Amino acid sequence: MDAFYAAPPITRTITACVVVTSLAVYGGIVSSTTILFYLPWIFGSFPPQLWRLITAFWLTKPKLSIVLDPYFLFIYGSQLERESTRFSSTSDFFVYVAFIHVVIVALCGGIFGGLTFLQPLTLAFVYTFAQDNLDRRVSLFVFQIRARYLPYAMLLITFIMESPGAAWEQVTGLLAAHAYEFLTRIWPTVGGGRNYLETPRFVKAWFSDNSPAPRARGYGTAFNAGGRQPVPAAGPASGWSSALSGWGTRGPGRRLGGE
């Protein structure tokens, strides 16, 4: 429990919701029909079943995925929330996650008819991680690739081992993360536009992260306005392939270690 509460707050909360919800569904305590995203049940009933807009992110695939899906979500989410230079505070990461959620719901749920969104969410985290570590080398099974290619390699494996439809649903996470990248970095920096995704003051107040706090790095200690506690220098990256998290089957998972 100490290790759990020492983890970044947003990532640990999402991971806990994923674990509890998935165990409840596959343990027969809760029916999956009350969790899945299904548009007619959201706005076609009274009262609207709005909770599906959130709970669809909390259900893993069955069997071994119950362990591996939350694990990899936690790994990448923790690395971003703790170490990414694009998030100076917990509230910034919250806005990022909220934006990713909205885009995935619109694309995966509204266009492709997806029922669950955990795999697109994790791929979004992977894509953002890759953008922060473009030339960092990671291992994908027996292959060494640069981190910039990791999201696309995962999509290719999903396409081959699961189905084209599953890959199209998963790619919505990549599109959501790239949209965030464009609106917060590319457009303001290259296009000279405004960043419309700046963290509102009331969100900062929720997380009480208005005081500076040091952040440990491999080359020293940096300070920011996030109010977060010092964190250890970034360790080896780990990775996964959602192609191995099919709804009914999973292949032998492999950890991806950064060098």
C-alpha positions in Angstrom: 0.0 0.0 0.0 2.9 2.4 0.7 4.2 1.8 -2.8 0.7 2.4 -4.2 0.3 5.7 -2.5 3.8 6.7 -3.4 2.8 6.4 -7.1 1.6 9.5 -9.1 -2.0 10.2 -8.0 -3.8 10.3 -11.4 -2.1 7.2 -12.8 -2.6 5.2 -9.6 -6.3 6.2 -9.5 -6.9 5.1 -13.1 -5.0 1.9 -12.6 -7.0 1.1 -9.4 -10.3 1.7 -11.2 -9.1 -0.6 -14.0 -8.2 -3.4 -11.6 -11.3 -3.2 -9.5 -13.7 -2.9 -12.4 -12.1 -5.7 -14.3 -12.1 -8.1 -11.3 -15.7 -7.2 -10.6 -16.8 -8.0 -14.2 -14.8 -11.2 -14.7 -15.6 -12.3 -11.2 -19.3 -12.2 -12.0 -20.1 -9.4 -9.5 -20.9 -6.8 -12.1 -22.2 -7.3 -15.6 -20.1 -6.0 -18.4 -23.2 -4.6 -20.1 -23.3 -1.9 -17.4 -19.7 -0.9 -18.1 -19.2 -1.0 -21.9 -19.6 2.0 -24.2 -22.8 1.8 -26.2 -24.2 5.1 -27.6 -27.9 4.2 -27.6 -27.7 3.3 -23.9 -25.9 6.6 -23.1 -28.3 9.1 -24.6 -31.2 6.9 -25.7 -32.3 6.1 -22.2 -33.6 8.1 -19.3 -31.8 9.0 -17.2 -28.7 9.0 -19.6 -26.1 6.4 -18.6 -23.3 8.9 -18.7 -21.0 6.8 -16.5 -20.2 4.7 -19.6 -18.1 7.6 -21.0 -15.7 6.8 -18.2 -16.1 3.1 -17.3 -15.3 2.0 -20.8 -11.7 3.0 -20.0 -11.7 0.7 -17.0 -12.2 -2.7 -18.5 -9.3 -4.9 -19.6 -9.4 -7.9 -21.9 -9.9 -11.2 -20.0 -7.5 -13.8 -18.6 -3.8 -12.6 -18.4 -4.8 -9.2 -19.6 -6.3 -8.5 -16.2 -2.7 -8.4 -14.9 -0.8 -7.1 -17.9 -3.1 -4.3 -19.1 -3.1 -2.4 -15.8 0.6 -3.0 -15.4 1.6 -1.4 -18.7 -1.0 1.4 -18.2 0.7 2.1 -14.9 4.2 2.0 -16.3 3.7 4.5 -19.0 1.3 6.7 -17.1 3.7 6.9 -14.2 6.6 7.8 -16.4 4.7 10.6 -18.0 3.2 12.0 -14.8 6.5 11.9 -13.0 9.1 12.6 -15.6 7.7 14.2 -18.7 8.9 17.8 -19.1 5.7 18.7 -20.8 3.7 18.3 -17.6 5.0 20.8 -14.9 2.3 19.7 -12.5 -0.2 17.0 -11.7 -3.0 19.3 -13.0 -1.3 19.6 -16.4 -1.3 15.8 -16.6 -4.9 15.7 -15.6 -5.8 18.1 -18.5 -3.8 15.8 -20.9 -5.7 12.7 -19.7 -9.1 14.5 -19.9 -8.3 15.6 -23.5 -7.2 12.1 -24.5 -10.4 10.7 -23.0 -12.6 13.0 -25.0 -10.9 12.4 -28.3 -10.9 8.6 -27.9 -14.6 8.6 -27.0 -15.4 10.6 -30.0 -13.3 8.6 -32.4 -13.2 5.1 -31.1 -16.7 5.1 -29.6 -18.5 7.4 -32.0 -16.9 6.4 -35.3 -15.5 2.9 -35.0 -18.1 1.6 -32.5 -15.6 0.5 -29.9 -16.9 -0.9 -26.6 -13.8 -0.4 -24.5 -11.1 2.2 -24.6 -8.2 1.0 -22.4 -6.0 -0.1 -25.2 -6.3 3.3 -27.1 -5.6 5.1 -23.8 -2.4 3.1 -23.2 -1.3 3.6 -26.8 -1.8 7.3 -26.3 0.5 7.2 -23.2 3.1 5.2 -25.3 3.0 7.8 -28.1 3.5 10.7 -25.8 6.3 8.8 -24.1 7.9 8.2 -27.5 7.7 11.9 -28.4 9.6 12.6 -25.2 12.2 9.9 -25.9 12.5 9.8 -29.7 16.0 8.4 -30.0 15.9 6.2 -26.9 16.3 2.6 -27.8 13.9 0.0 -26.5 13.5 -3.7 -27.1 10.4 -5.2 -28.8 10.8 -8.9 -28.3 14.2 -9.7 -29.9 14.3 -6.4 -31.9 16.0 -3.2 -30.9 14.1 -0.1 -32.1 14.0 3.6 -31.4 11.2 4.7 -29.1 9.7 6.8 -31.9 8.7 3.7 -33.8 7.3 1.8 -30.8 3.6 3.0 -31.2 3.6 2.0 -34.8 5.2 -1.4 -34.1 2.4 -2.0 -31.6 -0.2 -1.1 -34.1 1.3 -3.4 -36.7 1.3 -6.4 -34.3 -2.3 -5.6 -33.4 -3.2 -5.6 -37.1 -1.5 -9.0 -37.7 -2.3 -10.9 -34.5 -5.8 -9.5 -33.7 -7.7 -7.8 -36.5 -7.6 -4.7 -38.7 -10.7 -3.5 -36.8 -8.9 -3.7 -33.5 -5.9 -1.8 -34.9 -8.3 1.0 -36.2 -9.8 1.3 -32.7 -6.4 1.4 -31.1 -5.1 4.0 -33.5 -7.5 6.5 -32.1 -5.3 6.7 -29.0 -2.4 7.6 -31.2 -4.5 10.3 -32.9 -5.6 11.7 -29.6 -2.1 11.9 -28.3 -0.9 13.5 -31.6 -3.7 16.0 -31.4 -2.6 17.0 -27.9 1.0 17.3 -29.2 -0.1 19.5 -32.1 -2.2 21.8 -30.0 0.2 22.3 -27.2 3.6 22.1 -28.9 3.6 22.1 -32.7 1.0 24.8 -33.3 2.2 27.3 -30.7 5.9 26.7 -31.5 5.9 26.3 -35.3 2.7 27.9 -36.3 2.8 30.8 -33.9 -0.6 30.0 -32.6 -2.0 29.9 -29.1 -2.1 27.0 -26.8 -5.8 26.5 -26.0 -5.2 23.6 -23.7 -3.6 25.5 -20.9 -4.5 24.2 -17.5 -7.4 26.3 -15.9 -6.8 27.8 -12.6 -9.6 25.9 -10.9 -8.0 22.6 -12.0 -4.7 23.8 -10.5 -6.6 24.6 -7.3 -8.0 21.0 -7.2 -4.6 19.6 -7.0 -3.0 22.4 -4.9 0.1 22.4 -7.1 0.9 26.1 -7.1 4.1 25.8 -5.1 7.5 25.0 -6.6 8.9 21.6 -6.1 12.2 19.9 -7.1 12.2 17.2 -9.7 15.2 14.8 -9.9 16.8 14.2 -13.3 19.7 12.1 -14.5 21.7 15.3 -15.0 20.6 17.0 -11.8 17.5 18.5 -10.2 15.0 20.7 -11.9 12.3 22.9 -10.3 8.8 23.5 -11.5 5.5 25.0 -10.3 3.9 21.7 -10.0 4.2 21.1 -6.3 5.1 17.5 -6.8 7.7 15.7 -4.7 11.2 14.8 -6.0 11.2 11.7 -8.1 14.1 9.4 -9.1 15.9 9.7 -12.4 14.2 8.0 -15.3 15.0 4.3 -15.4 14.7 1.8 -18.3 11.6 2.0 -20.4 9.2 -0.8 -20.5 6.8 -1.5 -23.4 4.0 -3.8 -24.6 2.0 -4.8 -27.5 -1.8 -4.5 -27.3 -2.0 -7.1 -30.0 -1.3 -9.6 -27.3 -4.3 -8.4 -25.4 -7.0 -9.8 -27.5 -10.5 -10.0 -26.0 -10.2 -13.8 -25.5 -6.5 -14.6 -25.9 -3.1 -13.2 -25.1 0.3 -14.4 -26.3 3.4 -14.5 -24.2 4.2 -11.0 -23.0 7.6 -9.5 -23.1 9.0 -6.6 -21.2 10.7 -3.9 -23.3 13.8 -2.5 -21.6 15.3 0.8 -22.6 19.1 1.0 -23.0 
